[in-house]
Amino acid sequence: MSNDELTYLIALCYLHYNNVRRTRIMLDQYGSAFEAWKHVEQDAHAALKRARQEMEFIEKHQITTFDYRDSNYPDHLRECPDAPVLLFGKGNLHVNEGKFVSIVGTRAASDRGKEFTRQLVLDLAQRIPNLTIVSGLAYGIDVAAHRAALEAGIPTIIVPAHGLDRIYPTLHRPVAIQALENGGILTEYLSNTEPERYNFVARNRIVAGLADAVVVTESKQRGGSLITAQMACDYSRDLFAVPGRINDANSIGCNELIRDQKAALINSADDLIRYMQWDEQTKPIQTEIENLQGSLTDEQQQLIQLLRNAENGIHINSIVMETKEPYAQVASDLMLLEMDGWVRSLPGGMYRSLK
């Protein structure tokens, strides 16, 4: 991408700060940021001036940019309808290699929560090649996840709620600096953007969208980690929560996620690896699958094949339309297949294949 195109893209993003979809529509309609800029209706002189200032910052500090139209943009995040049009990165970022686990939780984490997070990351790092840990550098669970990744020698990506000209909280600056060597910092915000409250909520969609799996280690009844969890559900990401005592304030959010069947219960790395089928030794070989399929009805085998072809899952209403079977029959078959470990139900009537 040329410097001119990047400048106008930054200006468009700045102009439509809270309207990612508007920017996407203009880019799709006019083919480039340069052409789209010609059709901006409001007085946009200030936006273009701000974009040129940002270009100076990018060039001076060797910032990497990720345009959602380009191949270097995170593939997982690109799937999300409200993903940022443009990201700014610093460090040794490989956003499309290996497995990504986002770990979030309360800022007021207990020693138990922080130690569980550390052990989870260390155990996952030993078992999963090319693993990257994603979080937001906040106090509590976030920074515990980043520190554990650095301890394990695996990449970690920090997603802040501000630009790349600062680190917040400043106490965690050493963690961020170390992460630049193996992982890095990824943000949608321009330099000089303050870590305002709204930005923390918005950045959570990046934490969720980057991930194959999202883990909530500890959460109160309300908080940013539950917002991230809901976004993970909206994006059809696999969501996990660590259970706790019913009278423990730090476990209320996790317990409710499990109770409401939004998250799978996780007690160890083994649970996540088995559920995600990331351990090749636990996967049935093809001949075993074929033998097991012999005990299924033709309709159930059709459902399995349909789900296998839908990488991100498929809604039950779409299944009914595809198979032309009665809704009650499809629902019954899906329930039986789920009980036998063939499929998994997701929030909002979605289903996905497990084999």
N, C-alpha and C positions, 0 to 999 in steps of 0.2 A: 504494500500500500504506500502510495506517495505521501510526502509530508503534507501536501495540500489537502488530499482526501482525508487524512487523519485529523487535520485541523478543523475541517468542516464537520467531521463526525463528532469530535469533541464539542463543538459549538452546538450541534443538534441535541446531543445528550444533555448539555448544560441548559439549553432552552426548554427542553421537555424533561426536566429533572425528575418529576414524579409521574411520568407517562412514557414508560418504556415502549408500550405498544404503539403509541403515536410515532415514535422514531422509527420503529420497524416498518410500519405501514408506508411511511415516506420513502424509506430506503428501497422497499420492494416496488413501490410505484415508479420511482424515478431512476432506479438503478445505481445511484451513487450518492454519497453525501454532498458532493459538489453540486450535482444537479438538483438535489432535494432542497438545498439552501436557496436556490433561486425562487422557490415557491413558498418560502417562509413569509407569513403575512404580517407578523408584528415587527416592530422596530427591534432588530437583533444586533445592532452594532456592539452593544456591551458583551453579548455572548461570544461574538467573534473575537473581540479583544481578549476576553478571558481565555479562549481556546489558544490563542497565540502565546499567551503567557504560560499556559500549561505545556505547550510544545517546547518552550525553553527549558522548563523543569524536566521534561522527559529526556531531552537530549543531554542536558547537563548531568543527570543522575543515571543515565543508561537504563531507563525504565522500559520494560517489555509491555507491549500492548496486545490485547486479545480481542479482535473484532469477531463478533458472532458469525460473520459470513466466511471467516477464514478457517483453515484446517487446524491451526494451532489452538483454537478455542476449545475449552473443555467440552467433550462430547456429551457427558452426562448432563451438564448444565444447559447445553443447547436445547435439550429436550423440553425444558420447562418453559411454559408460555410467557412467564414474566421475567425470564433471565435477562441480566444486563446486556445491552447492546455492545458495550465496551468495558473491558477490564484492564487494570494496570497491575503489573507484577514486578517484583524485585526478588532476586535470588536464583536458585537453581531449580526452576519449576518444570516438572514433567507432568502435565495435567491430564494426559491421556495414556499413561502407562501404569499397568498393575491394578490393584484393588484399592478402593478408597473407603475408609471408615471414619465417619464424623462422630465425635464424642462430645456431648454437651451435658450441662447440669447446673445446679445452683451455684451462685457465687459464694454463699455461706456454707461451703461444703464441710462435712464432718471428716475426721481423720479416716474413718472407715470408708467413706466415699472416695477420698483421694487415693487411699491405698488400693481399693478395688480397681480404680481407673488405671493406676500404675501397673498393677499385676496383669490386668486385661491386655494392655498394650504390649507389655513384655512377652506375654504368652502368644499373642497374635503374631508378633514380629518373628518369633521362632518358627511358627507354623506356616505362615503365608508369604510366599515370595512377592517382592515388589509391592509391599503394603505402604500406603500413605495415610497418616492420621490428619484429620482436618478438625479445626476448632476455631474459637474466636479470641483467644488470649485473655479472656476475662479472669478475674479472681476465681478461686475454687476449682471446679472440675475442669474447665477449659485449659488453664495453664498446667494443671496436673497431667492432662493428656499430652500436651506439647512436650513437657519435660520428660515424660516417660518415653516418647518417641525418640527424643534426642539421646536419652540414656541407652535405648535399644539400637541406636545407629540407623534408624529408618527415617525417611522424609516426613516432614510435617508441614502442613500449609496453614498459615494464619490468615483469617479473614476478618479484618478490622472494620470498624464503623467510621472510618475517617480516611484521609489521604495518606500518601506514602512519605509525607514530610514530617511525620511524628509517630510516636508509639504511645498507645494508651492501653492500660495504665503504664505510667513511666517506670514503675517498679519492675515490670516484666520486660524491659528493654533488653537485658542480657539474653533472655530466652529468644526474643525476636532476632537479635543479631546472630545468634548461633544457628537459628533456623534458616538463615539465608544461605548457609553452606550446604544444607541438605533439605531442600524444600523451599520455603520462602513465604512471601506475603502477597496476597492477592486481594484487590479491592476494586470496587466500581467508582470510588470517590476521587475527585480531583484533589490536588494539594490544597492546603489551607482550609480543608473541610473539617469543621469541629465535630467531635464525637457526640452529636446530639442524640437525644433519646430515640427519635424516629429512625435514625440511621441504624441503630442496633437491631431494631425489628426488621428493617429491610434487608440488612446483611445476612440475617438468619436464613433467607431463601437460598443464598449462595452456599452456606454451610450444608443445608439439606440437599440442594441440587447437585453438588459435586459428588455426593456419596453413592456408593453401592448399598451401604447399610448405615443407619443412624442409631447410636446408642445413647440413651438417657441414663446416666449413672445415679444421680440424685436430683430430685426436684420437689420444691414445695408445691402447694396447690395451685399457685399461679407463678408465672415467670417466663423469661425468654426461652428457656429450654423447651417448654411446652408449646410455644409458638413454633419453634424449629420442628418439634415432633409433628405438629399438625401439618406443616409444610411438607414434611417427609411423606405423610399419608397422602396429601394432595398430589404429590409427584410420583406416587406408587413406589416409594423407596421402602425397603425392608426396615422396620422399626423395632428396636429392642429396648426393654426397660429392666432395671435391676430392682427386684422387690425388696421391701423393708418392713419393719414392724409397723403395725397399724397405728400406733400412737407416736410415731416418729414423724415430725413435721417435714423433714427432708425427704421422706419417702412417699408422702401423700400423692404427689403428682405421678410418680412411677407406678404406684399401686393402682391408681385410677386408669392409667393407660392400659395396664394389663387387664383390669376388670372390664373395661369397655372394649376389649379385644382390638385395640388399636396397635398394641405392641406385643411382641412375643417376650416371654419371660426369659431372662438370661442370668445365669449364675456363674458362668465362666466362659473362657474363650472357646472351649469345646462346644458349648451350646450354639454360639454364633457360627462357628465353622461348620457344624453339622447342619444347621438350618440353612445356611447359604450354599451348602454343598461345595465348599472350597477345599475339602480334603478329598483328594482323588481316591483314596482307599475306601472311603465310605460310599462312593457312587456305585450303583449296580452296573455291571457291564451290560452291553447291548443285548447279549443272548439271554441274560436273566430277565431283562425288561420284556423281551419278546415272549418268554415263557409265561411271565406274569400276565401279559396282555391277553394271553389265550383264555384266561378266566373271566375276561370282561365281555360285556355285551357289545354289539356293533355300535350302538349309540354312545356308549361310554368311551370306546376307542376313538370314535369320531370327535368327541369332546376333547380328549387328550391331545389329539393331533391339532385341533383348532387352537388350543391353548399354547402348544409348543410353537406354533407359527406366530403367536402374538408376544413379542419379546417383552413388552411392558404391561402385559395383562390385557384382559378384555372384559367388558361389562356383560352381566348376565342377559340384559336385553338384546345386546348384539349377538350373543350366543344363540338365543332363541330365534332371532331373525336368520342367522346363518344356517342353523340346523333344521329350521321349520318344524321343530318339535314343540309340544305344549309346554308352557312355562313351568307347570307343576312337575312335569317329567324331567325337564332340564335341571330344575332346582334339586330334585331328589337325587339324580345321578351325580350332580356336583357335590352334594353332601356326602354320598357314599365314597366318591373318589377322594374327597378330603380326608375322610376317616381312614382310608387305606393309604394315605400318604402320596397320592398322585398329584393333587392340586392344593392350592392354598387360597382361602378367601381373603380379600383385601377390603379395606374400608370403601364404602360407597358402592357396593355391589360388584366390585371388580374381582376377577379370578386370574391366577397365573399357574403355569405348570411347574411342578417340582422335580419331574423326571424327564 
